[in-house]
Amino acid sequence: MTSTSVMGGIVRRKEDPSLIQGKGAYVDDVKRTGELAAVFVRSPFAAATITSIDIEAAKAAPGVHAVYTADDVRHLGPNPAQVAVGTLRPLLADGAVKHVGEAVAMVVAENRYLAQDAADLVFVDYEPGEVVVDLKDAFADKVKVHGDASNILLTWHGHGWWEGVIDLPDPSPGIQEAKERDDTVTVSLEMVNQRLLPTAIEPRAVLADWNSGYGSVELWSSSQIPHAVAGAVGVTFGIPSNKVRVVAPEVGGGFGVKLNVYPDEILVCFASKELGRPVRWTETRREAGFASTQGRGWVGTATITGTADGKILGYELEAICDMGAYSHNFTVAVPLLGLFIAGGQYNFPTSYALHCVVTNTQTTDAYRGAGRPEAAYYLERIVDHFAREIGMDPADVRKANYWKPEDFPVQTAIGLTMDSGDYEKNLDALLDRVGYEDLKAKRDAARAEGRLLGLGLSTYVEVCGFGPSALAGLGFSWGAYGLPTAFNGSGVVRVQPDGTCTVTIGTGPSGQGHETTWAQIVSDGLGIAMDNIEVHHGDSVDLPMGIGTFGSRSIAVDGTATFEATARVRKKAAIIAGHLLEAAPEDIQFADGRAHVAGSPDRAVEWGQIAESAYQPHTLPEGVEGGLESSVVFSPPNATWPFGSHMALVEVDPETGDVDLLEYWATDDCGNVINPMIVDGQLHGGIAQGIAQALYEEAIYDDMGNLLTSSMANYTLPVSTSLPLFSLDRTVTPTDVNPLGVKGVGEAGTIGSAQTIVNAVVDAVAHLGVRHIDMPLRPKRVWQAIQDAKE
Amino acid sequence: MYPPNFDYVAPTSLDEALAALAGAENTKVLSGGMSLIPLMKMRFVRPTTVVDISRIPGLDDVTDDGDHITIGAMVRHATTASHPLVQEHASALAEAANGTADLLVRNRGTTCGSLALNAVAADQPGAALALNATMHAASVRGTREIAAADFFLDAMTSALAPDEILTKITIPKGGVSTYRKLGRRGGSSDYPIAAAAVWVDVSDGSVSDARIALNGVSSTPYLAVGSAEALVGSDGSADAIASAASHATDGVNVLEDLYATVAFRTHLAGVYVRRALEDVLA
């Protein structure tokens, strides 16, 4: 193939001209005639019994069409969840509230202003109960969140996490033995991986239009998983999924917060059905802290036992993981994803106990990385700490314990199989590029002058590209939503008689650049220009069965499906072109929008001519069916296992504790790369979110369960001026679980970065006696740690 | 985040605006709206009438008036930050404006609006105190001048009456000033965890006059009188500066919040007074 090859090249994003000119259509840009607006009445208490709700004044308020409470919607059942361990959320609080901000009533009015006015007139009598917010208190299980049920929903253990499938020997006795040896040291740190607010730029938004004539409903939702939402709406209302059309148009950021089915999605459908009018709800920025899921929230102790020459003989992590009050889509599965990378890139025995515990706070669920940033944080903090305590270079300790290239495929500590990896090569590439020895000398020289420079390293392996449909056996399917599909991917490629190509995929972008990357795959395969390829996504009816965008899975799974569909279209087009050109199909080549006979570029037909023939079957060779379209569902044999090495240089102000991030370098390995610019963009955003956790962000609850950081004035998201230019590079270790050799990169930056920063800051102040500081490393905390070390 | 119903008027003369303020109960003046509108959307502030002064001509100038400069009610933070007159004669205020929020907010928010609101975390009030600004208030009852030292009463409370508009501020020329802060995200942007605005006049090698103000430290900005006293008459040496810094929170009720304990904030107040003084006395 000749000049049309665009795979692996920097291609400008097709979607940007519309997005940056404000012409992209988000849910709030979709308008329906006769829309009503919904507003929710939310609980001011974290734990209370509802003794009465008076809605009469609200119902009589101007412009109000309806006020709904649990009495109206109880028959629809609770909000559906995929991994349904624990208490599911009622659509509206039913007799009790379990967290501040829980929706108690829904007001529907002519517009959102009148709806809010009326919501202020809903009078709810609460009988406040005992609140449990602190994770250790919740784990102690004295004050219970849900009646008599234990706060501890389950504990994930590394060696036996999948009953009946994974049953490995308990590594704890072996680790205990290592601890008792004379030549080993054991180090431990208790660390908090704090709760975060996912904070997409576009808060969630929904618009439902129920058509009683057709018996169908259309729902626009800012969602990462429109097909699952469609399934859930169908199951809830007892209508088939082909009567539900869920559209996720442009989505202004997802990060996991839109990887859920929410009560508001069900409730606007209900209200539209009842009132015969379209009903819209748009989350406000402040409301997002109460109406959408949150991320992280672990407190745990990491322990390493090893010899003085850096050989690690055991790693243990015991953590309490905050589930919040109710279980949503993947709530208890998030720690499991951390378990998936339990031993990381290292060959040593690993013992995990992750306790999933409920509290009187908003529910947690997936947030960029989902369990893997937490797992990588504990592992890479304690490895760094171990290196410091035995006086070894942190890079050398890591190398001493890595899996080697010849070890692959590797069975992980919990019985999964990592197909590929070359960790030492990747780390060396980083160390060479940054000039590691010179950097250490620079740091030490500055320290001699009283300046607090710190150098932090983290390496990581992650698991993504979900994934094998066998995971359906774990509950990782959309079964609860009436869709017994597992984590497969899908792609449809169709060439039209004008020679253009339409691609429809089962996954949609919330900023990741699908439209460009997928067009590159197809353009490369068919020789059709990028401008003549349109990629469609996000519509549960028009598009192939899809699972959605999460877990860095789109390219490895749906991308592969599209790649295969492209190959099939190409194969058929070669037959047709061969027929038209009187040549053998195997001699047909595609380039520059046409097919030609190998060695005779003038013997050619345009794609339009091929397609025209395809849609006039009488012109086709015998035995060839009409049409020029292929639809492929792909399920990979395994997940993918990207890895990388990150480093940061920081300077700490000794007087104020203010951390200045001077430099950030990353060398990642996500396998083959289709568009380096888009991959770098994913890393930039991911790293920024990891740095944000390390330095800036925290969802802070008080003892009464009030979220103190629901405003952007005090949640302190990073801004562009907070961050340096990141210096990125990559190694390429392709996976063989898909023909593209791609692994996924959406979460890698986040998984590698938070502990890189903390390791750097601790390095800057370690000589003062500091060994750990919990995130976020606000000036207050760093200053206090320095003061405490002085004492 | 949806405000209750309110009336909105946008007069094109100051007299009309003052009449609108005098003629209604529970009014609010809207200039840039960067604080008022979010407060209304959260329903924390519920005015019945909003008087938008942005269409009144003549309120958006910075002028040189001999021994002082004047900043009008509609001068935006971005203008205050970059205006040569402010940079030359009131650099503490220019620096405060430059570090306020982000560029979008600075392009809309006004210096006088920030002073009139006196939010706990605002940058402008400390600079106005250190610069000894005079506030010029107008109402249908007439005009009056209020010294900065008498203007900032308590959190979100200034000396302005409900029917008054802060039409301009004047700042005397002379001396040298600067504004230094630690922001909530670290560095020198964002709301201050603690900030110091300092103004000094130096003649014949000694500090002849000084004003040192802190904001973000207590519920309202204040002049650290003890710090200024420690400095005036001194040679501005490191010892004198250290002595001034040690009085930064004398007699003050220091705030505790998500970003600082009392001990940390008290420490920061001294650090930032010292750093600001080192700047202007270098």
Interface residues (C-beta under 8 A of the other chain):
Chain A: V39 R112 Y113 A115 Q116 D117 D120 T284 R285 R286 E287 E655 T656 D658 V659 D660 L695 Y696 I700 L708 T709 A713 N714 T716 P718 V719 T721 S722 R778 P779 K780 W783 Q784
Chain B: M1 Y2 P3 P4 N5 M42 R43 D102 A121 L182 R184 R185 G186 G187 S189 D190 Y191 I193 L258 Y259 A260 T261 F264 H267 L268 V271
